[in-house]
Amino acid sequence: MTDELPEIRHKAHSLWEKVGAKYEGENEDDLKDQMDFTKPVEAAPGLEFPRPRLGCRVLVCRTFSKILPAILKDIVDWTVNSRIKSSQLLHTLLYHLEDHCTHNIQAILNGLYRACQDEETTVVEQAVKCSEVIGFYVAPEVWCRLVLPAVR
């Protein structure tokens, strides 16, 4: 969903939505309360696509902690392309996670601190976008406790 070509981005988004719908259909009993009673949340501003459907968000939540260490390793990799792709992936995953990223917020912020010091502007721009998503979904009292000491 972060490809340079719009056709590929839209095709990836369409396929991902189908995956989410299939997951919802196969796990309807488990997701029923979330589907029926969760109050709608608006999507973070600046996104090309609307808020991901529940099945997509749940799939990301279930796997995020397993792939986060690899993303944080690649975000400071020696190859520029790896750093760019991992920072783009982190952004995509964060807007799927919404406020559920608080479980891993310390590790995420540590990775973003390093990404913000990158010489490649694309990596820095993606780190800023990640920070904006965190700021949108996570309560300030959570991230301020962690960010302010790092800034000082």
C-alpha positions in Angstrom: 0.0 0.0 0.0 3.1 2.2 -0.1 4.2 1.4 -3.7 5.3 4.2 -6.0 2.7 3.2 -8.6 -0.9 4.2 -7.8 -2.4 1.1 -9.6 -0.3 -1.2 -7.4 -1.3 0.7 -4.2 -5.0 0.5 -5.1 -4.8 -3.2 -6.0 -2.9 -4.0 -2.8 -5.5 -2.1 -0.8 -8.4 -3.9 -2.5 -6.8 -7.3 -1.9 -6.1 -6.4 1.7 -9.7 -5.4 2.2 -10.8 -8.8 0.8 -8.5 -10.5 3.3 -10.0 -8.5 6.1 -13.5 -9.3 5.0 -12.7 -13.0 4.8 -11.2 -13.0 8.3 -14.3 -11.3 9.6 -16.5 -13.9 8.0 -14.5 -16.8 9.4 -14.3 -15.3 12.9 -17.7 -13.7 13.1 -18.5 -15.1 16.5 -15.2 -13.9 18.0 -15.5 -10.4 16.4 -19.3 -9.9 17.0 -19.0 -7.6 20.0 -16.4 -5.5 18.3 -18.5 -5.3 15.1 -21.7 -4.5 16.9 -20.7 -2.3 19.9 -17.4 -0.6 19.1 -18.0 3.1 18.5 -16.6 4.3 15.2 -13.2 5.9 15.2 -12.2 8.3 12.5 -9.1 7.5 10.5 -5.9 9.4 11.1 -5.6 12.4 8.8 -3.3 12.3 5.7 -4.1 8.7 4.7 -4.7 7.8 1.1 -7.3 5.1 2.0 -10.1 5.1 4.5 -9.8 3.4 7.9 -8.9 -0.3 7.5 -11.8 -2.7 8.2 -11.9 -4.6 11.5 -10.6 -7.9 10.1 -7.5 -6.1 8.8 -6.9 -4.3 12.0 -7.3 -7.5 14.1 -4.9 -9.4 11.8 -2.2 -6.7 12.3 -2.8 -6.6 16.1 -2.3 -10.3 16.3 1.1 -10.3 14.5 2.6 -6.9 15.2 4.6 -7.8 18.3 6.2 -10.7 16.3 7.4 -8.6 13.4 8.2 -5.4 15.3 11.8 -6.4 16.2 12.6 -7.0 12.5 11.1 -3.7 11.5 13.1 -1.8 14.1 16.3 -3.6 13.0 15.7 -2.8 9.4 14.8 0.9 10.1 18.5 1.4 11.0 19.9 -1.0 8.3 22.9 0.1 6.3 21.0 0.0 3.0 18.8 3.0 2.3 16.1 0.9 0.6 15.6 -1.3 3.7 15.3 1.7 5.9 12.8 3.4 3.6 10.6 0.2 3.2 10.7 -0.6 7.0 9.7 2.9 7.9 6.8 2.8 5.4 5.7 -0.6 6.7 5.8 0.7 10.3 3.6 3.6 9.3 1.1 1.3 7.6 1.0 -1.0 10.6 0.6 1.9 13.0 -2.5 3.2 11.3 -4.0 -0.4 11.4 -3.1 -0.7 15.1 -4.6 2.6 16.2 -4.4 2.9 20.0 -3.3 -0.8 20.3 0.2 0.3 19.6 0.5 1.4 23.2 1.6 -2.2 24.1 4.8 -1.6 22.2 5.1 2.2 22.4 8.5 2.3 24.1 10.2 0.1 21.4 8.4 1.9 18.6 9.5 5.3 19.9 13.1 4.2 20.3 13.0 3.1 16.7 11.5 6.4 15.6 14.2 8.4 17.5 16.8 6.6 15.5 14.9 6.9 12.2 14.6 10.7 12.8 18.4 10.9 12.8 18.7 9.2 9.4 20.5 11.0 6.6 17.8 9.9 4.2 15.0 12.4 4.2 12.4 9.8 3.1 13.1 7.8 6.3 12.8 10.9 8.4 9.5 11.9 6.7 8.1 8.4 7.3 9.2 8.6 11.0 7.4 11.9 11.3 4.2 10.4 9.8 4.5 7.5 12.2 4.7 9.9 15.1 1.6 11.8 13.8 -0.3 8.5 13.8 0.8 7.8 17.3 -0.1 11.3 18.4 -3.6 10.9 16.8 -4.5 7.6 18.4 -2.5 7.4 21.6 -3.4 9.5 24.6 -0.9 12.3 25.2 -0.4 11.2 28.9 1.0 7.9 27.5 3.5 9.1 24.9 4.5 12.4 26.7 5.9 10.4 29.7 8.2 8.6 27.2 9.0 11.4 24.7 9.7 14.3 27.0 12.6 12.7 28.9 14.2 11.7 25.6 14.0 15.2 24.3 15.6 16.7 27.4 
